[in-house]
């Protein structure tokens, strides 16, 4: 008996070969990481050597 590829937990969604977790927690973590990299980039531009 074969198992369908889309079968999994109700919180997870399959997109191509990847399982994507659904929920606002991961979105918040992604936004936090993006904010950190943006802040580091802005600081690097502001304090670049002349």
PQR file with spaces between the fields and no chain letter, atoms N, CA, C, O and H, PARSE charges and radii, in Angstrom:
ATOM       1  N    UNK     1       0.838   -1.172    0.000 -0.4000 1.5000
ATOM       2  CA   UNK     1       0.000    0.000    0.000 -0.0000 2.0000
ATOM       3  C    UNK     1       0.892    1.247    0.000  0.5500 1.7000
ATOM       4  O    UNK     1       1.853    1.325    0.766 -0.5500 1.4000
ATOM       5  N    UNK     2       0.577    2.208   -0.849 -0.4000 1.5000
ATOM       6  CA   UNK     2       1.381    3.429   -0.932 -0.0000 2.0000
ATOM       7  C    UNK     2       0.803    4.510   -0.017  0.5500 1.7000
ATOM       8  O    UNK     2      -0.397    4.550    0.255 -0.5500 1.4000
ATOM       9  H    UNK     2      -0.203    2.144   -1.471  0.4000 1.0000
ATOM      10  N    UNK     3       1.685    5.371    0.439 -0.4000 1.5000
ATOM      11  CA   UNK     3       1.284    6.489    1.296 -0.0000 2.0000
ATOM      12  C    UNK     3       1.296    7.753    0.443  0.5500 1.7000
ATOM      13  O    UNK     3       2.298    8.035   -0.214 -0.5500 1.4000
ATOM      14  H    UNK     3       2.660    5.338    0.218  0.4000 1.0000
ATOM      15  N    UNK     4       0.206    8.521    0.439 -0.4000 1.5000
ATOM      16  CA   UNK     4       0.196    9.762   -0.354 -0.0000 2.0000
ATOM      17  C    UNK     4       1.272   10.729    0.145  0.5500 1.7000
ATOM      18  O    UNK     4       1.530   10.807    1.346 -0.5500 1.4000
ATOM      19  H    UNK     4      -0.608    8.292    0.972  0.4000 1.0000
ATOM      20  N    UNK     5       1.892   11.457   -0.770 -0.4000 1.5000
ATOM      21  CA   UNK     5       2.958   12.377   -0.411 -0.0000 2.0000
ATOM      22  C    UNK     5       2.464   13.540    0.445  0.5500 1.7000
ATOM      23  O    UNK     5       3.228   14.096    1.234 -0.5500 1.4000
ATOM      24  H    UNK     5       1.683   11.393   -1.746  0.4000 1.0000
ATOM      25  N    UNK     6       1.196   13.912    0.297 -0.4000 1.5000
ATOM      26  CA   UNK     6       0.678   15.064    1.026 -0.0000 2.0000
ATOM      27  C    UNK     6       0.196   14.713    2.423  0.5500 1.7000
ATOM      28  O    UNK     6      -0.293   15.588    3.138 -0.5500 1.4000
ATOM      29  H    UNK     6       0.574   13.461   -0.344  0.4000 1.0000
ATOM      30  N    UNK     7       0.316   13.473    2.825 -0.4000 1.5000
ATOM      31  CA   UNK     7      -0.181   13.080    4.127 -0.0000 2.0000
ATOM      32  C    UNK     7       0.817   13.502    5.201  0.5500 1.7000
ATOM      33  O    UNK     7       2.015   13.246    5.083 -0.5500 1.4000
ATOM      34  H    UNK     7       0.713   12.762    2.244  0.4000 1.0000
ATOM      35  N    UNK     8       0.328   14.131    6.217 -0.4000 1.5000
ATOM      36  CA   UNK     8       1.186   14.593    7.296 -0.0000 2.0000
ATOM      37  C    UNK     8       0.342   15.246    8.370  0.5500 1.7000
ATOM      38  O    UNK     8      -0.883   15.121    8.375 -0.5500 1.4000
ATOM      39  H    UNK     8      -0.646   14.339    6.313  0.4000 1.0000
ATOM      40  N    UNK     9       1.000   15.938    9.275 -0.4000 1.5000
ATOM      41  CA   UNK     9       0.285   16.617   10.342 -0.0000 2.0000
ATOM      42  C    UNK     9      -0.606   17.712    9.762  0.5500 1.7000
ATOM      43  O    UNK     9      -0.368   18.208    8.660 -0.5500 1.4000
ATOM      44  H    UNK     9       1.995   16.039    9.272  0.4000 1.0000
ATOM      45  N    UNK    10      -1.632   18.079   10.520 -0.4000 1.5000
ATOM      46  CA   UNK    10      -2.552   19.102   10.026 -0.0000 2.0000
ATOM      47  C    UNK    10      -1.905   20.480   10.001  0.5500 1.7000
ATOM      48  O    UNK    10      -2.360   21.354    9.265 -0.5500 1.4000
ATOM      49  H    UNK    10      -1.825   17.677   11.415  0.4000 1.0000
ATOM      50  N    UNK    11      -0.846   20.696   10.794 -0.4000 1.5000
ATOM      51  CA   UNK    11      -0.171   21.990   10.823 -0.0000 2.0000
ATOM      52  C    UNK    11       0.844   22.145    9.706  0.5500 1.7000
ATOM      53  O    UNK    11       1.387   23.235    9.524 -0.5500 1.4000
ATOM      54  H    UNK    11      -0.475   19.986   11.392  0.4000 1.0000
ATOM      55  N    UNK    12       1.110   21.106    8.965 -0.4000 1.5000
ATOM      56  CA   UNK    12       2.159   21.142    7.949 -0.0000 2.0000
ATOM      57  C    UNK    12       1.553   21.095    6.557  0.5500 1.7000
ATOM      58  O    UNK    12       0.530   20.449    6.330 -0.5500 1.4000
ATOM      59  H    UNK    12       0.669   20.221    9.113  0.4000 1.0000
ATOM      60  N    UNK    13       2.195   21.782    5.640 -0.4000 1.5000
ATOM      61  CA   UNK    13       1.746   21.790    4.258 -0.0000 2.0000
ATOM      62  C    UNK    13       2.927   21.423    3.371  0.5500 1.7000
ATOM      63  O    UNK    13       4.048   21.881    3.597 -0.5500 1.4000
ATOM      64  H    UNK    13       3.026   22.306    5.825  0.4000 1.0000
ATOM      65  N    UNK    14       2.677   20.610    2.378 -0.4000 1.5000
ATOM      66  CA   UNK    14       3.748   20.185    1.473 -0.0000 2.0000
ATOM      67  C    UNK    14       3.736   21.081    0.247  0.5500 1.7000
ATOM      68  O    UNK    14       2.723   21.200   -0.443 -0.5500 1.4000
ATOM      69  H    UNK    14       1.767   20.238    2.195  0.4000 1.0000
ATOM      70  N    UNK    15       4.888   21.716   -0.019 -0.4000 1.5000
ATOM      71  CA   UNK    15       5.068   22.529   -1.223 -0.0000 2.0000
ATOM      72  C    UNK    15       6.289   21.984   -1.935  0.5500 1.7000
ATOM      73  O    UNK    15       7.418   22.180   -1.486 -0.5500 1.4000
ATOM      74  H    UNK    15       5.711   21.619    0.541  0.4000 1.0000
ATOM      75  N    UNK    16       6.065   21.305   -3.036 -0.4000 1.5000
ATOM      76  CA   UNK    16       7.162   20.650   -3.745 -0.0000 2.0000
ATOM      77  C    UNK    16       7.773   19.589   -2.850  0.5500 1.7000
ATOM      78  O    UNK    16       7.040   18.807   -2.245 -0.5500 1.4000
ATOM      79  H    UNK    16       5.148   21.146   -3.401  0.4000 1.0000
ATOM      80  N    UNK    17       9.101   19.538   -2.747 -0.4000 1.5000
ATOM      81  CA   UNK    17       9.730   18.527   -1.900 -0.0000 2.0000
ATOM      82  C    UNK    17       9.842   18.950   -0.434  0.5500 1.7000
ATOM      83  O    UNK    17      10.401   18.214    0.379 -0.5500 1.4000
ATOM      84  H    UNK    17       9.696   20.173   -3.239  0.4000 1.0000
ATOM      85  N    UNK    18       9.313   20.137   -0.087 -0.4000 1.5000
ATOM      86  CA   UNK    18       9.506   20.690    1.247 -0.0000 2.0000
ATOM      87  C    UNK    18       8.231   20.629    2.081  0.5500 1.7000
ATOM      88  O    UNK    18       7.128   20.767    1.552 -0.5500 1.4000
ATOM      89  H    UNK    18       8.858   20.735   -0.747  0.4000 1.0000
ATOM      90  N    UNK    19       8.388   20.424    3.375 -0.4000 1.5000
ATOM      91  CA   UNK    19       7.289   20.517    4.323 -0.0000 2.0000
ATOM      92  C    UNK    19       7.358   21.887    4.961  0.5500 1.7000
ATOM      93  O    UNK    19       8.392   22.255    5.519 -0.5500 1.4000
ATOM      94  H    UNK    19       9.284   20.313    3.805  0.4000 1.0000
ATOM      95  N    UNK    20       6.284   22.646    4.892 -0.4000 1.5000
ATOM      96  CA   UNK    20       6.234   23.994    5.441 -0.0000 2.0000
ATOM      97  C    UNK    20       5.369   23.962    6.698  0.5500 1.7000
ATOM      98  O    UNK    20       4.214   23.538    6.660 -0.5500 1.4000
ATOM      99  H    UNK    20       5.444   22.347    4.439  0.4000 1.0000
ATOM     100  N    UNK    21       5.938   24.411    7.802 -0.4000 1.5000
ATOM     101  CA   UNK    21       5.184   24.503    9.048 -0.0000 2.0000
ATOM     102  C    UNK    21       4.286   25.732    8.972  0.5500 1.7000
ATOM     103  O    UNK    21       4.718   26.804    8.547 -0.5500 1.4000
ATOM     104  H    UNK    21       6.877   24.755    7.834  0.4000 1.0000
ATOM     105  N    UNK    22       3.050   25.569    9.383 -0.4000 1.5000
ATOM     106  CA   UNK    22       2.136   26.696    9.405 -0.0000 2.0000
ATOM     107  C    UNK    22       2.058   27.256   10.813  0.5500 1.7000
ATOM     108  O    UNK    22       2.100   26.512   11.792 -0.5500 1.4000
ATOM     109  H    UNK    22       2.700   24.698    9.728  0.4000 1.0000
ATOM     110  N    UNK    23       1.948   28.550   10.906 -0.4000 1.5000
ATOM     111  CA   UNK    23       1.815   29.183   12.207 -0.0000 2.0000
ATOM     112  C    UNK    23       2.519   30.519   12.227  0.5500 1.7000
ATOM     113  O    UNK    23       3.401   30.777   11.408 -0.5500 1.4000
ATOM     114  H    UNK    23       1.915   29.155   10.110  0.4000 1.0000
ATOM     115  N    UNK    24       2.132   31.367   13.160 -0.4000 1.5000
ATOM     116  CA   UNK    24       2.705   32.702   13.243 -0.0000 2.0000
ATOM     117  C    UNK    24       4.062   32.710   13.930  0.5500 1.7000
ATOM     118  O    UNK    24       4.815   33.673   13.788 -0.5500 1.4000
ATOM     119  H    UNK    24       1.416   31.156   13.825  0.4000 1.0000
ATOM     120  N    UNK    25       4.389   31.664   14.666 -0.4000 1.5000
ATOM     121  CA   UNK    25       5.673   31.613   15.350 -0.0000 2.0000
ATOM     122  C    UNK    25       6.836   31.659   14.381  0.5500 1.7000
ATOM     123  O    UNK    25       7.789   32.409   14.590 -0.5500 1.4000
ATOM     124  H    UNK    25       3.777   30.882   14.782  0.4000 1.0000
ATOM     125  N    UNK    26       6.770   30.870   13.333 -0.4000 1.5000
ATOM     126  CA   UNK    26       7.863   30.859   12.358 -0.0000 2.0000
ATOM     127  C    UNK    26       7.920   32.143   11.560  0.5500 1.7000
ATOM     128  O    UNK    26       9.002   32.581   11.169 -0.5500 1.4000
ATOM     129  H    UNK    26       5.995   30.260   13.164  0.4000 1.0000
ATOM     130  N    UNK    27       6.769   32.755   11.310 -0.4000 1.5000
ATOM     131  CA   UNK    27       6.757   34.043   10.616 -0.0000 2.0000
ATOM     132  C    UNK    27       7.450   35.096   11.478  0.5500 1.7000
ATOM     133  O    UNK    27       8.232   35.901   10.971 -0.5500 1.4000
ATOM     134  H    UNK    27       5.890   32.400   11.628  0.4000 1.0000
ATOM     135  N    UNK    28       7.163   35.089   12.777 -0.4000 1.5000
ATOM     136  CA   UNK    28       7.793   36.045   13.688 -0.0000 2.0000
ATOM     137  C    UNK    28       9.306   35.839   13.747  0.5500 1.7000
ATOM     138  O    UNK    28      10.061   36.811   13.757 -0.5500 1.4000
ATOM     139  H    UNK    28       6.528   34.435   13.189  0.4000 1.0000
ATOM     140  N    UNK    29       9.750   34.594   13.787 -0.4000 1.5000
ATOM     141  CA   UNK    29      11.188   34.310   13.810 -0.0000 2.0000
ATOM     142  C    UNK    29      11.839   34.779   12.510  0.5500 1.7000
ATOM     143  O    UNK    29      12.930   35.348   12.534 -0.5500 1.4000
ATOM     144  H    UNK    29       9.137   33.805   13.780  0.4000 1.0000
ATOM     145  N    UNK    30      11.191   34.551   11.399 -0.4000 1.5000
ATOM     146  CA   UNK    30      11.720   35.006   10.115 -0.0000 2.0000
ATOM     147  C    UNK    30      11.831   36.518   10.041  0.5500 1.7000
ATOM     148  O    UNK    30      12.818   37.049    9.532 -0.5500 1.4000
ATOM     149  H    UNK    30      10.304   34.090   11.379  0.4000 1.0000
ATOM     150  N    UNK    31      10.812   37.218   10.553 -0.4000 1.5000
ATOM     151  CA   UNK    31      10.856   38.674   10.565 -0.0000 2.0000
ATOM     152  C    UNK    31      11.954   39.191   11.492  0.5500 1.7000
ATOM     153  O    UNK    31      12.605   40.191   11.191 -0.5500 1.4000
ATOM     154  H    UNK    31      10.010   36.787   10.967  0.4000 1.0000
ATOM     155  N    UNK    32      12.157   38.517   12.604 -0.4000 1.5000
ATOM     156  CA   UNK    32      13.214   38.909   13.532 -0.0000 2.0000
ATOM     157  C    UNK    32      14.595   38.753   12.890  0.5500 1.7000
ATOM     158  O    UNK    32      15.441   39.640   13.008 -0.5500 1.4000
ATOM     159  H    UNK    32      11.628   37.704   12.849  0.4000 1.0000
ATOM     160  N    UNK    33      14.818   37.641   12.223 -0.4000 1.5000
ATOM     161  CA   UNK    33      16.101   37.416   11.540 -0.0000 2.0000
ATOM     162  C    UNK    33      16.306   38.457   10.446  0.5500 1.7000
ATOM     163  O    UNK    33      17.409   38.982   10.292 -0.5500 1.4000
ATOM     164  H    UNK    33      14.131   36.920   12.128  0.4000 1.0000
ATOM     165  N    UNK    34      15.261   38.759    9.689 -0.4000 1.5000
ATOM     166  CA   UNK    34      15.350   39.761    8.643 -0.0000 2.0000
ATOM     167  C    UNK    34      15.661   41.134    9.233  0.5500 1.7000
ATOM     168  O    UNK    34      16.455   41.883    8.663 -0.5500 1.4000
ATOM     169  H    UNK    34      14.365   38.332    9.815  0.4000 1.0000
ATOM     170  N    UNK    35      15.049   41.474   10.363 -0.4000 1.5000
ATOM     171  CA   UNK    35      15.308   42.760   11.019 -0.0000 2.0000
ATOM     172  C    UNK    35      16.744   42.852   11.501  0.5500 1.7000
ATOM     173  O    UNK    35      17.358   43.914   11.400 -0.5500 1.4000
ATOM     174  H    UNK    35      14.404   40.865   10.826  0.4000 1.0000
ATOM     175  N    UNK    36      17.293   41.762   12.024 -0.4000 1.5000
ATOM     176  CA   UNK    36      18.680   41.765   12.494 -0.0000 2.0000
ATOM     177  C    UNK    36      19.636   41.999   11.322  0.5500 1.7000
ATOM     178  O    UNK    36      20.552   42.816   11.427 -0.5500 1.4000
ATOM     179  H    UNK    36      16.794   40.899   12.106  0.4000 1.0000
ATOM     180  N    UNK    37      19.434   41.297   10.217 -0.4000 1.5000
ATOM     181  CA   UNK    37      20.310   41.478    9.062 -0.0000 2.0000
ATOM     182  C    UNK    37      20.179   42.882    8.478  0.5500 1.7000
ATOM     183  O    UNK    37      21.168   43.462    8.029 -0.5500 1.4000
ATOM     184  H    UNK    37      18.691   40.634   10.132  0.4000 1.0000
ATOM     185  N    UNK    38      18.972   43.426    8.481 -0.4000 1.5000
ATOM     186  CA   UNK    38      18.772   44.785    7.986 -0.0000 2.0000
ATOM     187  C    UNK    38      19.510   45.790    8.868  0.5500 1.7000
ATOM     188  O    UNK    38      20.158   46.704    8.356 -0.5500 1.4000
ATOM     189  H    UNK    38      18.168   42.955    8.845  0.4000 1.0000
ATOM     190  N    UNK    39      19.417   45.630   10.178 -0.4000 1.5000
ATOM     191  CA   UNK    39      20.108   46.532   11.100 -0.0000 2.0000
ATOM     192  C    UNK    39      21.621   46.440   10.933  0.5500 1.7000
ATOM     193  O    UNK    39      22.308   47.462   10.942 -0.5500 1.4000
ATOM     194  H    UNK    39      18.891   44.888   10.593  0.4000 1.0000
ATOM     195  N    UNK    40      22.141   45.235   10.782 -0.4000 1.5000
ATOM     196  CA   UNK    40      23.591   45.063   10.583 -0.0000 2.0000
ATOM     197  C    UNK    40      24.029   45.711    9.280  0.5500 1.7000
ATOM     198  O    UNK    40      25.092   46.330    9.227 -0.5500 1.4000
ATOM     199  H    UNK    40      21.582   44.405   10.774  0.4000 1.0000
ATOM     200  N    UNK    41      23.236   45.580    8.236 -0.4000 1.5000
ATOM     201  CA   UNK    41      23.571   46.194    6.954 -0.0000 2.0000
ATOM     202  C    UNK    41      23.577   47.720    7.069  0.5500 1.7000
ATOM     203  O    UNK    41      24.485   48.380    6.563 -0.5500 1.4000
ATOM     204  H    UNK    41      22.372   45.078    8.278  0.4000 1.0000
ATOM     205  N    UNK    42      22.569   48.272    7.731 -0.4000 1.5000
ATOM     206  CA   UNK    42      22.503   49.726    7.896 -0.0000 2.0000
ATOM     207  C    UNK    42      23.706   50.223    8.701  0.5500 1.7000
ATOM     208  O    UNK    42      24.299   51.247    8.360 -0.5500 1.4000
ATOM     209  H    UNK    42      21.832   47.736    8.142  0.4000 1.0000
ATOM     210  N    UNK    43      24.062   49.513    9.754 -0.4000 1.5000
ATOM     211  CA   UNK    43      25.230   49.898   10.542 -0.0000 2.0000
ATOM     212  C    UNK    43      26.520   49.795    9.716  0.5500 1.7000
ATOM     213  O    UNK    43      27.398   50.650    9.829 -0.5500 1.4000
ATOM     214  H    UNK    43      23.580   48.682   10.031  0.4000 1.0000
ATOM     215  N    UNK    44      26.630   48.783    8.913 -0.4000 1.5000
ATOM     216  CA   UNK    44      27.828   48.615    8.065 -0.0000 2.0000
ATOM     217  C    UNK    44      27.953   49.762    7.073  0.5500 1.7000
ATOM     218  O    UNK    44      29.054   50.255    6.825 -0.5500 1.4000
ATOM     219  H    UNK    44      25.917   48.088    8.821  0.4000 1.0000
ATOM     220  N    UNK    45      26.829   50.188    6.506 -0.4000 1.5000
ATOM     221  CA   UNK    45      26.869   51.316    5.558 -0.0000 2.0000
ATOM     222  C    UNK    45      27.177   52.621    6.289  0.5500 1.7000
ATOM     223  O    UNK    45      27.935   53.451    5.787 -0.5500 1.4000
ATOM     224  H    UNK    45      25.935   49.788    6.708  0.4000 1.0000
ATOM     225  N    UNK    46      26.595   52.804    7.465 -0.4000 1.5000
ATOM     226  CA   UNK    46      26.791   54.044    8.206 -0.0000 2.0000
ATOM     227  C    UNK    46      28.230   54.197    8.704  0.5500 1.7000
ATOM     228  O    UNK    46      28.758   55.309    8.729 -0.5500 1.4000
ATOM     229  H    UNK    46      25.979   52.131    7.874  0.4000 1.0000
ATOM     230  N    UNK    47      28.860   53.107    9.095 -0.4000 1.5000
ATOM     231  CA   UNK    47      30.202   53.169    9.673 -0.0000 2.0000
ATOM     232  C    UNK    47      31.280   52.653    8.736  0.5500 1.7000
ATOM     233  O    UNK    47      32.340   52.229    9.196 -0.5500 1.4000
ATOM     234  H    UNK    47      28.431   52.204    9.075  0.4000 1.0000
ATOM     235  N    UNK    48      31.032   52.679    7.428 -0.4000 1.5000
ATOM     236  CA   UNK    48      32.047   52.198    6.484 -0.0000 2.0000
ATOM     237  C    UNK    48      33.240   53.140    6.483  0.5500 1.7000
ATOM     238  O    UNK    48      33.081   54.345    6.677 -0.5500 1.4000
ATOM     239  H    UNK    48      30.171   53.023    7.055  0.4000 1.0000
ATOM     240  N    UNK    49      34.422   52.604    6.266 -0.4000 1.5000
ATOM     241  CA   UNK    49      35.609   53.472    6.238 -0.0000 2.0000
ATOM     242  C    UNK    49      35.588   54.388    5.005  0.5500 1.7000
ATOM     243  O    UNK    49      35.123   54.007    3.931 -0.5500 1.4000
ATOM     244  H    UNK    49      34.551   51.625    6.108  0.4000 1.0000
ATOM     245  N    UNK    50      36.088   55.561    5.190 -0.4000 1.5000
ATOM     246  CA   UNK    50      36.093   56.526    4.064 -0.0000 2.0000
ATOM     247  C    UNK    50      37.410   56.538    3.357  0.5500 1.7000
ATOM     248  O    UNK    50      37.587   57.285    2.394 -0.5500 1.4000
ATOM     249  H    UNK    50      36.466   55.870    6.062  0.4000 1.0000
